Amino acid sequence: MERSVLHVDINNCYASIECLLDPSLKGKCVAVSGNVEERHGIILAKNEAAKAMGVQTGEAIWQAKQKCPELVTVPPHYDTYLKFSKAAHDIYDRYTDRIEPFGIDECWLDVTCTRRDIKEVADEIRETVKKELGITVSVGASFNKVFAKLGSDMKKPDGTTVISHDDFKEKIWGLPAADLLYVGRSTQRKFASKGIKTIGQLAMTPPKTLECWLGKWGIYLYRYANGLDDSPVKYQWEKKEIKSVSNGTTAYRDLKNDSDVKILTFALAESVASRLRRYGFKGMGISIGIRDSRLKCYSRQCRLSCPTSDGVKIAQTAFRLYKESYDWSQDTAIRSITVGVHDLFSEDAAFQLDIFQQPLQLEKRERINKAVDRIRERYGYNSINRAVVAADKEFFRFDARLQNDIHPVGFNG
């Protein structure tokens, strides 16, 4: 039996929920944005009215207001968005137990088990979400996940698009190659340099050629463009494998010397380490990403001889990577930093210690870290902190947990 796969996308999720809960916003151009005073002043989401005025996600608030002077900006309320996402999932659960999230506002559903017309099911879900939650969704319906996602972008807001074996070339191949899942800016530029502008041109490129250009991702993209994706929609009870834990933030002011960088690096590393311990992981790979005031990005990474979940070890390694690579002679301040740990293993996994490592010292540090975790759990994250972070009162008040990002494996595994 041919699969029936839906991709359901909540239209303008954050902005739609804000407009629903605050009647005074009705009929206005609305955007959900970060805090300008904390230098997080970018557009996170916008409603249809703001979108019609040219407001784009990711641009600065001042840029958005140049296009739309009457733009109303509101702060995000993530707990509320999660409640709506959960309520939407409860609706999807009436149709299938194969529900795979792709962010807070998107989901794949495998509704093959309903044995019903795929468009009929998609339209029914749209109407149910609108009636019960007061927000709209767009739905793509197809025989695989990649085409279902493409379909959900074709009719917005509140539309259904069906892409079948018979018409996918007609509907898909004329679209820009950048519309295909996992074709980012870098890949798009590479394709453009090779004369590939559409999904159809990508589909007709020999897979060996794509593999030569992009490695294994070239093969994946060839399969996606030709409708050969067979990745399953995961069951809702399946947990995604965590591949890395990272934390990044834009500082409340530009960082102008090593001392500034060290403070923020330790604050971020401490939160990453805390998260690793909470999930029972240690990591062997450490990375640091830096963005300067010109918005130029740098990243460096290395591999440890033994995995760790210790904040000091993570911070010291990340700071060393920064010291070895960043050149202050360019007289460019640093705007934001990201610290990450990858190559994760269970904290119970056995490893050969380095000849210079002292087992008793490592055991003592682990006991200290667990004691710190218990204090924070009981009295709050900032009830105890590293002295290096306390050197700057603004960073001491910074709750790094709220910035934490966990990056799961992609749907290909």
C-alpha positions in Angstrom: 0.0 0.0 0.0 1.3 3.5 -0.9 2.2 5.6 2.1 0.1 8.6 3.0 2.3 11.2 4.7 1.2 14.6 5.9 3.3 17.5 6.9 1.3 19.9 9.2 2.7 23.4 9.7 1.1 25.9 12.1 0.9 29.2 10.1 3.0 32.0 11.7 2.9 30.0 14.9 4.2 32.5 17.5 2.5 35.6 16.0 -0.8 33.8 15.3 -1.0 32.7 19.0 -0.2 36.2 20.2 -2.9 37.7 18.1 -5.4 35.0 19.2 -4.7 35.7 22.9 -4.7 39.5 22.6 -7.7 40.9 20.8 -6.2 44.4 20.6 -3.7 43.0 18.0 -6.5 42.1 15.6 -6.0 43.7 12.2 -2.5 45.0 13.0 0.9 44.2 11.7 2.4 42.1 14.5 5.8 40.5 15.0 7.2 38.5 17.9 10.7 39.8 18.6 13.6 39.5 21.0 14.6 42.1 23.6 16.5 45.1 22.1 18.0 46.1 25.4 19.6 42.6 25.6 20.8 42.9 22.0 18.4 40.1 20.9 16.4 42.6 18.8 15.5 40.4 15.8 12.2 39.3 14.4 11.3 35.8 15.5 7.9 35.5 13.8 5.4 37.7 12.0 1.7 37.6 11.1 0.3 37.7 7.5 -0.2 41.4 7.6 3.4 42.1 8.6 4.6 39.6 6.0 2.7 41.4 3.3 4.6 44.6 4.2 7.9 42.8 3.6 8.8 42.0 7.2 11.1 38.9 7.4 12.1 36.5 10.1 15.6 37.0 11.3 16.0 40.7 10.4 16.6 43.4 13.0 13.6 45.2 14.5 14.8 48.6 13.1 15.0 47.1 9.6 11.5 45.7 10.0 10.1 49.0 11.1 11.6 50.8 8.2 9.5 48.6 5.9 6.5 48.7 8.3 6.4 51.8 10.6 3.2 50.7 12.2 4.6 47.3 13.2 3.7 46.2 16.7 6.3 44.0 18.4 5.6 41.7 21.3 7.9 39.5 23.4 7.8 35.7 23.0 5.9 33.5 25.4 7.4 30.0 24.8 5.5 28.2 27.5 2.2 29.3 25.8 3.5 28.2 22.4 4.4 24.8 23.8 0.9 24.4 25.2 -0.6 25.1 21.8 1.8 22.7 20.2 0.8 20.0 22.7 -2.9 20.6 22.0 -2.2 20.3 18.2 -0.4 17.0 18.8 -3.4 15.7 20.7 -5.5 16.4 17.6 -3.0 14.6 15.4 -3.1 11.6 17.8 -6.7 11.0 16.9 -5.5 9.9 13.4 -2.2 8.1 14.0 0.5 7.2 16.5 3.2 8.0 13.9 3.8 11.6 14.8 7.3 13.1 14.2 7.9 16.7 15.3 10.1 19.0 13.2 10.2 21.9 15.5 7.5 23.3 17.8 5.2 24.2 14.9 5.7 21.4 12.4 4.9 17.7 12.3 5.0 14.7 10.0 2.1 12.3 10.3 1.8 8.9 8.6 -1.9 8.4 8.2 -1.7 5.3 6.0 -3.4 3.4 8.8 -6.7 5.4 8.3 -7.2 3.9 4.8 -8.9 7.1 3.8 -8.3 9.6 1.0 -5.2 11.6 2.0 -6.7 15.0 1.1 -9.9 14.2 3.0 -7.8 13.5 6.2 -5.6 16.6 5.6 -8.6 18.9 5.3 -10.3 17.4 8.3 -7.2 18.0 10.4 -7.1 21.6 9.2 -10.7 22.3 10.1 -10.3 20.6 13.5 -7.3 22.7 14.5 -9.0 25.9 13.4 -12.2 25.0 15.3 -10.6 23.8 18.5 -7.5 26.0 18.8 -8.4 29.1 16.8 -5.3 29.0 14.7 -4.7 27.7 11.2 -2.4 25.1 9.7 -1.2 24.4 6.2 -0.8 20.7 5.2 1.3 19.0 2.6 0.1 15.5 1.6 2.3 13.1 -0.3 3.8 9.6 -0.5 7.0 10.7 1.4 8.2 13.1 4.0 10.2 15.4 1.7 7.4 16.1 -0.7 4.9 16.5 2.1 7.0 19.3 3.6 7.3 21.0 0.2 3.5 20.8 -0.1 2.9 22.5 3.2 4.7 25.6 2.0 2.7 25.9 -1.3 -0.6 27.1 0.0 -0.3 29.4 3.0 -2.2 30.1 5.2 -4.8 27.4 5.8 -4.3 25.3 2.6 -3.8 21.7 1.6 -1.5 20.6 -1.3 -1.4 17.0 -2.5 1.7 15.8 -4.4 1.3 12.4 -6.0 3.5 10.0 -8.0 1.7 11.1 -11.1 2.2 14.9 -10.7 5.3 15.5 -8.6 7.5 16.4 -11.5 4.9 19.0 -12.7 4.5 20.5 -9.2 8.0 20.1 -7.8 10.6 20.2 -10.5 10.1 23.8 -11.4 10.6 25.1 -7.8 14.0 26.6 -6.8 16.5 24.1 -5.6 16.7 26.0 -2.3 13.1 24.9 -1.5 14.3 21.3 -1.1 14.9 20.1 2.4 18.5 20.5 3.6 19.6 22.7 0.6 21.0 25.6 2.7 22.7 28.8 1.5 26.1 27.2 1.0 24.7 24.3 -1.1 22.5 26.7 -3.0 25.5 28.8 -4.0 27.4 25.7 -5.0 24.5 24.5 -7.2 24.2 28.0 -8.7 27.8 27.9 -9.7 27.2 24.6 -11.5 24.1 25.9 -13.3 21.6 24.1 -11.1 18.8 26.4 -10.2 15.7 24.2 -9.9 14.8 20.9 -8.2 14.3 19.4 -11.7 17.8 20.3 -12.7 19.0 18.7 -9.5 17.0 15.6 -10.1 18.5 15.1 -13.6 22.1 15.6 -12.4 24.0 12.2 -12.2 24.2 11.0 -8.5 27.9 10.4 -8.8 28.4 14.0 -9.8 26.4 15.2 -6.8 28.4 12.9 -4.5 31.6 14.3 -5.9 30.4 17.8 -5.1 28.7 17.2 -1.7 29.7 13.8 -0.4 26.9 11.6 0.9 24.5 14.5 1.0 24.7 14.7 -2.7 23.1 11.2 -2.9 20.4 12.2 -0.3 19.5 15.3 -2.3 19.3 13.3 -5.6 16.9 10.9 -3.9 14.8 13.7 -2.4 14.5 15.5 -5.8 13.4 12.3 -7.5 10.8 11.3 -4.9 12.9 8.3 -3.6 12.8 9.3 0.1 11.7 6.3 2.1 12.5 7.5 5.6 9.8 6.5 8.0 7.7 8.8 10.2 8.7 7.9 13.7 6.3 6.8 16.4 5.4 9.5 18.8 6.9 7.6 21.7 10.3 7.2 20.0 12.9 9.6 21.4 15.3 11.3 19.1 18.9 10.6 19.7 20.8 13.5 21.1 23.9 14.1 19.1 25.2 17.3 20.7 24.5 19.9 23.3 25.3 23.5 22.7 24.5 26.9 24.1 25.0 30.3 22.5 24.1 33.9 23.3 24.6 37.5 22.1 26.3 39.3 25.0 24.7 42.4 26.5 27.7 44.4 25.3 30.5 43.8 22.9 33.4 41.6 24.3 36.6 43.5 23.9 39.3 41.4 25.5 40.2 37.9 26.7 38.7 38.5 30.1 35.3 39.3 28.7 35.4 36.2 26.5 36.5 34.0 29.4 33.5 35.1 31.6 30.9 34.3 28.9 32.7 31.1 27.8 32.5 29.8 31.4 28.9 30.8 31.8 27.9 28.9 28.6 30.1 25.9 29.3 28.6 25.6 32.8 25.1 25.4 31.4 26.1 22.9 28.7 27.8 20.7 31.4 24.7 20.8 33.6 22.5 19.7 30.7 24.9 16.9 29.8 24.7 15.6 33.4 21.0 15.9 33.5 20.7 13.6 30.4 23.4 11.2 31.5 26.0 12.1 28.8 29.6 12.9 28.5 31.3 14.3 25.3 34.6 14.0 23.6 34.3 16.8 21.2 34.4 20.5 22.2 33.6 23.4 19.9 33.4 27.2 20.1 31.7 29.5 17.7 32.3 33.3 17.6 30.5 36.1 15.8 32.2 39.5 15.7 30.6 42.9 15.5 30.8 42.8 11.7 28.7 39.6 11.9 31.6 37.5 10.6 31.5 34.0 12.1 34.4 31.7 13.2 34.3 28.2 14.6 36.8 25.8 16.0 36.6 22.3 17.5 38.8 19.6 18.9 38.6 16.1 20.4 39.5 15.2 24.0 41.3 12.0 25.0 38.5 11.1 27.4 34.8 12.2 27.5 33.7 14.8 30.1 30.7 16.5 31.5 32.7 18.9 33.6 32.1 22.6 33.1 35.6 23.7 33.9 37.1 21.2 31.4 34.7 22.3 28.7 35.3 26.0 29.3 39.1 25.7 29.5 39.1 23.7 26.2 36.8 26.1 24.4 38.7 29.1 25.7 42.0 27.5 24.5 40.4 27.1 21.0 39.4 30.7 21.0 42.9 31.9 22.1 44.6 29.8 19.3 42.4 31.2 16.6 41.0 34.7 17.3 43.1 37.7 16.2 42.4 40.9 18.2 44.8 42.8 15.9 41.8 43.3 13.5 40.4 45.6 16.3 37.0 43.8 16.0 34.9 43.2 19.1 33.0 39.9 19.7 29.3 40.0 19.7 28.2 36.4 20.5 29.7 33.1 21.5 28.4 29.5 21.3 30.0 26.6 23.2 29.1 23.0 22.3 29.9 19.4 23.1 29.5 16.6 20.6 30.5 13.0 20.2 28.4 12.0 23.1 28.6 8.8 25.2 26.7 7.5 28.1 28.1 8.6 31.4 28.4 4.9 32.4 30.6 4.0 29.4 34.0 2.7 30.2 37.1 4.6 28.8 40.8 4.2 29.2 42.1 7.2 31.2 44.9 9.4 30.0 48.2 8.4 31.7 48.3 11.9 33.3 44.8 11.8 34.7 44.2 11.1 38.4 41.1 8.8 38.9 40.5 10.1 42.4 40.6 13.7 41.3 38.1 12.9 38.5 35.8 11.1 40.9 36.0 14.0 43.4 35.2 16.6 40.7 32.2 14.5 39.6 30.9 14.4 43.2 31.3 18.2 43.4 29.4 18.7 40.1 26.5 16.5 41.3 26.3 18.5 44.5 26.2 21.7 42.5 23.4 20.2 40.4 21.4 19.4 43.6 21.8 22.9 45.0 20.7 24.5 41.7 17.7 22.2 41.5 16.6 23.2 44.9 17.5 26.9 45.1 17.7 28.0 41.4 20.4 28.0 38.7 22.2 31.1 39.9 22.2 30.2 43.6 25.7 28.9 43.0 28.1 29.9 40.2 31.8 30.0 39.2 33.8 32.9 40.6 35.0 33.9 37.2 31.4 34.5 36.1 30.7 36.6 39.2 33.4 39.0 38.1 30.8 40.8 35.9 27.5 41.4 37.6 25.6 41.4 34.4 26.8 37.9 33.4 26.2 36.7 36.9 22.5 37.5 36.4 22.5 35.8 33.0 20.5 32.5 33.3 22.3 30.4 30.7 19.7 27.6 30.9 17.2 29.8 29.0 19.5 30.0 26.0 20.3 26.3 25.8 19.8 24.4 22.6 19.8 20.7 22.1 20.5 19.4 18.6 18.9 16.0 17.8 19.8 13.9 14.9 18.1 14.8 11.6 15.2 12.6 10.3 17.6 10.6 8.2 19.3 9.3 11.4 
